[in-house]
Each structure stands twice: as C-alpha cells, then as structure tokens.
C-alpha cells in the first residue's frame, strides 16, 4: 500500500530543518534504496522557504507507515507541528502501474 505523509513545520524552526537536513537526506536515501520511498520533497511558504514535507511511501499497513514516519530525523528533532498519514491510491502517472 502507499501512504502520503504530510508534515507541517513548527513556526520559526527553519534552523532546525537546515541543521537536521543531512541526516534527513541520508534517511530518505536509505528508504529509496529499499524501494520504500516513492516521492519526497518540501512544502514551500510564500517566500520560497521550506515549511513542511510530503513523502509518498510504500508500507504494509498504517501501523508500518507510522513507524517509518517516526524514524524521520526531522521528527526526532522536533521539527514538525503536525504529521498526517493517509492511505493513497496513485492513479495517474504512476511509473509502477
């Protein structure tokens, strides 16, 4: 199954994001190598600065998706105000369909 992980950063935490970014990218690279990561990238504010994240991941079920999301170094650093995880059906432009 696919799951969208939608994360909103806490206000005034861009420094936390930038300081944690190398570990976050390393973690994403691992997910990608394992075939878990399908899409990833930041949301941008009106000034073009990162203010959240969106991941599309493959997991067996919601509990597994939550466990994967909890391993994000950004989450461990306390960057996120909210994290929402939703089951997702990738219909259009899915390269694996």
C-alpha positions, 0 to 999 in steps of 0.5 A: 500500500502507499501512504502520503505523509504530510508534515507541517513545520513548527513556526520559526524552526527553519534552523532546525530543518537546515541543521537536521537536513543531512541526516534527513537526506541520508534517511530518505536515501536509505528508504529509496534504496529499499524501494520504500520511498516513492516521492519526497520533497518540501512544502514551500511558504510564500517566500520560497522557504521550506515549511513542511514535507510530503513523502509518498511511501510504500508500507504494509499497513498504517501501523508500518507507515507510522513507524517509518514516519517516526524514524524521520530525523526531522521528527526526532528533532522536533521539527514538525507541528503536525504529521498526517498519514493517509492511505493513497491510491496513485492513479495517474502517472504512476511509473509502477502501474 
